[in-house]
Amino acid sequence: MSDDEVDHELVALLRAKFGLNGSDPSAPPETKVLQNAEFIVDNSTDVALDMRYTKLAAIAVHEEMQKREYSPKTWAEHELHPKSKDESTLNFIFTMDLLNFSFWSEKSEEERFAVEYKGKRWTGYWSLVAALQRALDDEIPITSPEFWVDEEKCTDEVLRNVFRSASEEEMPMFDQRVQCLREAGLILEEEFDSSVATLIEDAKLSAAGLVNLLAERFNCFRDEGTFERKKVRFLKRAQIFVADVWAAFEGEGYGEFNDIDKITMFADYRIPQMLHSLGVISYSPPLDAHIRRLNTLESGHTWEMQIRGCSIWAIELLRREILKLQPDARINAILIDFFLYDLAKEKEKAGEEAIPHHRTRSIWY
Ligand SMILES: Nc1nc2c(c(CN[C@H]3C=C[C@H](O)[C@@H]3O)cn2[C@@H]2O[C@H](COP(=O)(O)O)[C@@H](O)[C@H]2O)c(=O)[nH]1
């Protein structure tokens, strides 16, 4: 055996022994989300992708995104999103994406959890953004990591008040949200000088690296499942955090990443519903019936894995089809996803018929 072979043998042994993940440390970071999504698509029995509708949807989505001049700038145009390109906005986004999950309610529009802010009644994702803005207006430092770990100042009562509802229903999964804040505050304090900016710096301009860092260090960002006995990663809130920072800072400052196109669609409960309306994905009769009956879907259930994985891959196919239409289109999975979310909310507001979204209760999305 030559010296070189001995070295390889030795390195392989050392890696196996010390559990090194076998990846070459100099290789660029990968999240494996897209690769796992393709594996799910190839083994899905209850969710199918339709290429004809995907091609048609690509034309419609591309046209509408061009008409609206959809770009990272669109992010800050939303009434409630912070506009300043500074550390306070970075902290706002981190806080928001720590808690950006599971707003759906069994109650009616009138009775569901809602936040009153600036004379309007906000529900869903926007109820979270409104609650954070309202707290900041009330001089409560809700977006500061030191505050989350301060037992005296940041009591459960203070947090209940921050997320108080304008209806009878309190914020879904309130206790889990408090736990996310406390845990993240501790980890930021222990490892990142209580600074989100330090976390960003540690990722060294890599979006995928930042996603992996969040999944590695924070339990509440480690959004993974098992499908056909294989670990599959979705990392929805870790990815949407990176995407929100990239969009809010328009790819500069804290939002500068050299591999932002490695970020995939965010596997939530809204986009699959929109993809179904576009005919891009379809459900088997039992799954279709389950969803239309508004039955809950256990977190980790194979149907849930299939919906999430097929949706991620569907956006990738849409992206490829749009680039075939316009090779120089400044488009990525993030912007397609953001657009489809906003479109889904517009259609919901307009009362347009759509299959119900699936009902999984979890902190992952
Ligand atoms: N895939 C994807 N999921 C998204 C968003 C957003 C909002 N992003 C803003 C930032 C840029 C965009 O332009 C949006 O203005 C929230 N969600 C997820 O949806 C669910 C909330 O639904 P509902 O209860 O109906 O509000 C919940 O899981 C939440 O985490 C998105 O963009 N993509």
The ligand as an ORCA input file, in Angstrom:
! r2SCAN-3c Opt
* xyz 0 1
  N     -43.189     29.793      2.542
  C     -43.466     30.925      3.181
  N     -44.091     30.855      4.361
  C     -44.356     32.029      4.977
  C     -44.025     33.286      4.459
  C     -44.470     34.244      5.407
  C     -44.402     35.734      5.296
  N     -43.195     36.174      4.646
  C     -43.199     37.568      4.264
  C     -41.845     37.981      3.895
  C     -41.734     38.108      2.562
  C     -42.976     37.741      1.900
  O     -43.274     38.676      0.883
  C     -44.024     37.776      3.002
  O     -44.601     39.058      3.022
  C     -45.046     33.536      6.464
  N     -44.956     32.227      6.162
  C     -45.465     31.069      6.871
  O     -46.836     30.921      6.470
  C     -47.596     30.505      7.602
  C     -48.446     31.672      8.004
  O     -49.521     31.738      7.080
  P     -50.779     32.640      7.516
  O     -51.306     31.997      8.820
  O     -51.719     32.545      6.365
  O     -50.251     34.039      7.772
  C     -46.611     30.174      8.696
  O     -46.136     28.864      8.531
  C     -45.496     31.160      8.375
  O     -44.261     30.743      8.911
  C     -43.356     33.334      3.215
  O     -43.010     34.403      2.666
  N     -43.108     32.119      2.623
*
